[in-house]
Amino acid sequence: MRKLSVRIRYQIKDLWIHPDLLGWTHRFKRENAEIQISFPESSADFSARPWETELADIPSVFPVVNVYDEPEWDSRTAGVKLICVDVVLESQLPDERPENPFSGQYGSVLSAECERATKHAEAFVGEFLGWIRALSRQPWLGMVDERPRQYGRAGIFDAESGESIGGVGPQITESFISSRKRMSLSAVQGIAKNIEGGAKVPVAQALLADSWHLTDGAQSVDKVRAVILAAIACEVRAQDFLRACSTQDNQPLVDLILAKGSGLHYYLHTALKAISGLSLKESDPALFKHVETLASNRNSLAHEGILSDRNPMLVAAPEIAQRVFDWFEERGR
């Protein structure tokens, strides 16, 4: 039995701290592991080493100069870009280490221990930064549950002798996505026309884009917020469509119908039928069923704080909303 230490650096978004925190460390006990978090003391502390040629050379810390000088207040501020987490755990590594530490039985045990240490580190740093984001009032740090990105490879050491054993880190991967997502010339020309005309991004479209980001684009997927945003996006888009149906003659009726009820079922069937003669429920029953599932999960989150067990979502929330948007688009308003 020997102690193994795994050191992982994480990149964060310019956490502002008082200079007293430079070089700060704290050790925690977690199950069968010890976890230490460290703030950098200098700009070079955790940044890329000479052999890490694939890494952007990010300074660990930098002085923040764009702050107010206030009387009787110490305004000195440092910005942290990189933090370090060390995980020390008991290991069952064999006594004899091969030339390649990731080969054979030794490598199997080492890989398993590194994976265990990485899970400890990721869970801990997520919890730590969640508290930082919630209490610091620094909105640029990201969403509360967003995990930071690992910076470079993790270092593996004998915790007692400090001897380096090897390194492990994120693998370089490629993801293939449909080229249909690319921007076309006509789409960009349309954007230019909207800007020239003073148009703003529609609220419904912005909410849908954020839902897509939280589902597919964020470092930490957040399906809960994605569901809420997608449901609201559908409601706003439906209301926009219904208001676009109003004329000078039926404006009071449209206002009355919109004031009388709310919710996706109401907007996409009852109100829509009364104002325009259309109905998503009648036009596309399968899509309407997905919309009802989206609404059920949104309501479950709003009232119970959890996704619905009774109505699991079979299609991603932004995909449902996108289909609703496309349905409205086909109808020309």
C-alpha positions in Angstrom: 0.0 0.0 0.0 1.4 3.4 -1.0 0.1 6.9 -1.3 -0.4 8.3 -4.8 -0.7 12.0 -5.6 -2.5 13.3 -8.7 -2.2 17.0 -9.5 -4.7 18.6 -11.9 -4.7 22.2 -13.1 -8.0 23.9 -14.0 -8.7 26.9 -16.0 -11.3 29.4 -14.7 -12.6 32.8 -15.9 -10.6 35.5 -14.2 -11.6 35.0 -10.5 -10.9 38.3 -8.7 -9.3 37.9 -5.3 -7.6 40.0 -2.7 -3.8 39.7 -2.9 -3.8 38.0 0.6 -5.2 34.9 -1.2 -2.2 34.6 -3.5 -0.6 31.2 -2.7 -3.6 30.2 -0.5 -4.0 26.4 0.0 -6.5 24.4 1.9 -6.7 20.6 2.5 -10.0 18.7 2.7 -10.8 15.1 3.7 -13.1 13.3 1.2 -14.0 9.6 1.7 -10.7 7.8 1.2 -8.9 10.7 -0.3 -7.2 14.0 0.8 -7.9 16.9 -1.5 -5.9 20.2 -1.6 -6.8 23.2 -3.5 -4.2 25.9 -4.3 -4.3 29.4 -5.7 -1.2 30.6 -7.6 1.3 32.8 -6.0 2.9 34.0 -9.2 1.9 34.1 -12.9 4.1 31.1 -13.7 2.9 28.8 -10.9 0.6 26.5 -12.9 1.0 27.7 -16.5 2.5 25.7 -19.3 5.9 24.1 -18.8 8.5 24.2 -21.5 7.6 20.6 -22.7 3.9 21.4 -22.9 4.1 22.8 -26.3 0.5 22.0 -27.1 -0.8 24.3 -24.3 -1.6 28.0 -24.6 0.8 29.7 -22.1 -1.8 31.2 -19.8 -0.6 33.2 -16.8 -1.9 31.7 -13.6 -2.6 35.2 -12.1 -2.5 38.8 -13.2 -3.0 42.2 -11.6 -6.4 43.7 -12.2 -6.1 47.4 -13.0 -9.6 48.4 -14.0 -11.0 48.9 -10.5 -12.1 52.0 -8.8 -9.8 53.6 -6.2 -12.0 54.3 -3.2 -11.1 56.2 -0.1 -10.4 54.0 3.0 -10.6 50.9 0.9 -7.9 48.5 -0.2 -8.6 48.2 -3.9 -5.7 45.9 -4.8 -7.1 43.0 -6.8 -5.6 40.0 -8.6 -7.3 37.9 -11.3 -6.8 34.1 -11.2 -6.9 32.1 -14.4 -5.5 28.8 -13.2 -6.0 26.8 -10.0 -4.5 23.5 -8.9 -6.1 20.5 -7.2 -4.0 17.7 -5.6 -5.7 14.4 -4.7 -3.8 12.0 -2.5 -5.1 8.5 -2.1 -4.1 5.0 -0.9 -3.0 2.9 -3.9 -2.6 -0.8 -4.6 0.2 -0.2 -7.1 2.6 -3.1 -7.5 6.1 -2.6 -6.1 7.9 -3.0 -9.4 7.3 -0.2 -11.9 7.8 -1.0 -15.6 9.6 1.4 -18.0 6.2 2.4 -19.3 4.1 3.0 -16.2 0.9 2.5 -18.1 1.6 -1.0 -19.3 0.7 -4.3 -17.8 -0.8 -4.8 -14.4 0.9 -1.7 -13.1 -0.6 0.3 -15.8 -4.1 -1.1 -15.2 -4.0 -0.2 -11.5 -2.4 3.2 -12.2 -5.1 4.1 -14.8 -7.9 3.1 -12.4 -6.4 5.1 -9.6 -6.0 8.2 -11.8 -9.6 7.9 -12.9 -10.7 7.7 -9.2 -8.5 10.7 -8.4 -9.9 12.7 -11.3 -13.5 12.0 -10.3 -12.7 13.3 -6.8 -11.0 16.4 -8.2 -13.8 17.2 -10.6 -16.5 16.8 -8.0 -14.6 18.9 -5.5 -13.7 21.7 -7.8 -17.3 21.8 -9.1 -18.6 22.2 -5.6 -15.9 24.8 -4.7 -16.5 27.0 -7.7 -20.3 26.6 -7.3 -19.9 28.4 -3.9 -17.6 31.0 -5.4 -20.0 31.8 -8.2 -23.0 31.9 -5.9 -21.4 34.3 -3.3 -18.8 36.4 -5.2 -21.1 38.5 -7.3 -18.7 38.0 -10.3 -21.2 37.1 -13.1 -18.5 36.4 -15.7 -17.4 33.2 -13.8 -20.1 31.2 -15.4 -23.2 29.3 -14.2 -23.2 27.9 -10.7 -22.9 24.2 -11.8 -20.5 24.8 -14.7 -17.3 22.7 -14.3 -13.9 24.3 -15.2 -11.8 22.9 -18.0 -8.7 20.8 -17.2 -5.6 22.6 -18.2 -3.0 20.3 -19.7 -2.2 16.8 -18.4 -2.5 15.7 -14.8 0.8 14.9 -13.0 1.0 11.6 -11.1 3.5 11.4 -8.2 4.6 9.1 -5.4 3.0 11.2 -2.5 5.8 10.2 0.0 8.9 10.7 -2.2 7.5 13.2 -4.6 8.9 11.2 -7.5 7.1 11.7 -10.8 5.4 8.6 -12.2 3.8 9.9 -15.3 1.1 12.2 -16.7 -2.4 11.7 -17.9 -4.9 14.1 -19.4 -7.8 14.8 -21.7 -7.6 13.0 -25.0 -7.8 14.9 -28.3 -11.1 14.0 -29.9 -13.0 15.0 -33.0 -16.7 15.5 -33.2 -18.6 15.4 -36.6 -21.6 17.7 -36.8 -24.0 18.2 -39.8 -22.8 21.0 -42.1 -26.4 22.1 -42.2 -25.6 24.1 -39.0 -23.3 26.4 -41.0 -24.2 30.0 -41.6 -25.2 30.7 -45.2 -24.6 33.9 -47.2 -28.3 34.7 -47.2 -28.5 34.2 -43.4 -25.6 36.6 -42.7 -27.0 39.1 -45.2 -30.3 38.9 -43.3 -28.4 39.6 -40.0 -26.8 42.7 -41.6 -30.2 43.9 -42.8 -31.7 43.4 -39.3 -28.9 45.4 -37.7 -29.2 48.2 -40.3 -32.9 48.3 -39.5 -32.3 48.5 -35.7 -33.8 45.1 -35.0 -32.8 43.2 -31.9 -32.5 39.4 -31.5 -36.1 38.2 -30.6 -36.4 37.2 -27.0 -37.8 33.8 -28.0 -34.9 33.1 -30.3 -32.4 34.1 -27.7 -33.9 31.8 -25.1 -33.9 28.9 -27.6 -30.2 29.6 -28.4 -29.3 29.5 -24.7 -31.2 26.2 -24.3 -29.2 24.7 -27.2 -26.0 25.9 -25.6 -26.8 24.4 -22.2 -27.7 21.1 -24.0 -24.8 20.8 -26.4 -22.4 23.7 -26.2 -21.6 24.2 -22.5 -18.7 22.6 -20.8 -21.1 21.3 -18.2 -24.4 20.3 -19.7 -27.4 21.7 -17.7 -30.6 19.9 -18.8 -32.6 21.5 -16.1 -32.1 25.1 -17.2 -32.3 23.9 -20.9 -35.8 22.6 -20.2 -37.0 25.8 -18.5 -35.5 28.0 -21.3 -36.9 25.9 -24.1 -40.4 25.9 -22.6 -40.4 29.7 -22.1 -39.0 30.1 -25.6 -42.0 28.2 -27.0 -44.5 30.3 -25.0 -42.9 33.6 -26.1 -42.8 32.5 -29.7 -46.4 31.4 -29.6 -47.5 34.8 -28.1 -45.5 36.6 -30.8 -47.3 34.6 -33.5 -50.7 35.2 -32.0 -50.1 39.0 -31.7 -48.9 39.0 -35.3 -52.3 37.6 -36.2 -54.1 40.6 -34.7 -55.7 43.3 -36.9 -57.4 46.5 -36.1 -60.8 44.6 -35.9 -59.7 41.7 -33.7 -57.1 43.4 -31.5 -59.4 43.5 -28.4 -60.3 39.8 -28.9 -56.6 38.8 -29.2 -55.8 40.7 -26.0 -58.6 39.1 -24.2 -57.7 35.6 -25.2 -54.0 36.1 -24.3 -55.0 37.5 -20.9 -57.5 34.7 -20.2 -55.0 31.8 -20.0 -51.4 30.7 -20.3 -49.2 27.6 -20.8 -48.1 25.8 -23.9 -51.3 23.7 -24.3 -53.4 26.8 -24.1 -51.3 28.9 -26.5 -50.7 26.2 -29.1 -54.2 24.8 -29.3 -57.0 26.8 -27.6 -55.7 30.4 -28.2 -54.2 29.6 -31.6 -57.5 27.9 -32.8 -59.6 30.8 -31.6 -57.4 33.5 -33.2 -56.1 32.0 -36.4 -58.0 28.7 -36.9 -54.7 26.8 -36.6 -53.8 24.2 -34.0 -50.5 22.4 -33.4 -52.5 19.7 -31.6 -54.5 19.0 -34.8 -51.8 19.8 -37.3 -49.0 17.7 -35.8 -50.2 15.5 -32.9 -46.8 13.8 -32.4 -45.0 17.2 -32.0 -47.8 18.4 -29.7 -47.3 15.3 -27.5 -43.6 16.2 -27.2 -44.6 19.8 -26.3 -46.9 18.5 -23.6 -44.0 16.4 -22.2 -41.8 19.6 -22.2 -44.5 21.5 -20.4 -44.9 18.7 -17.8 -41.2 18.7 -17.1 -41.1 22.5 -16.9 -44.0 22.5 -14.4 -42.3 19.7 -12.4 -39.2 21.8 -12.1 -41.1 24.9 -11.2 -43.2 23.2 -8.5 -41.1 20.3 -7.3 -37.6 21.2 -8.3 -37.1 18.0 -10.3 -37.7 16.7 -13.8 -40.9 14.6 -14.1 -40.6 10.9 -13.5 -44.0 10.3 -15.0 -43.3 12.0 -18.3 -39.7 11.4 -19.3 -38.5 13.4 -22.3 -37.7 11.3 -25.3 -36.5 14.3 -27.3 -34.1 17.0 -26.1 -35.8 20.2 -24.9 -34.3 22.6 -27.5 -35.1 20.1 -30.3 -38.8 20.2 -29.3 -38.7 24.0 -29.2 -36.9 24.2 -32.6 -39.6 22.1 -34.2 -42.3 24.4 -32.8 -40.3 27.4 -34.1 -40.1 25.7 -37.5 -43.8 25.0 -37.5 -44.5 28.7 -37.0 -42.0 29.6 -39.6 -43.8 27.5 -42.2 -47.0 29.4 -41.4 -45.4 32.7 -42.2 -45.6 34.9 -39.1 
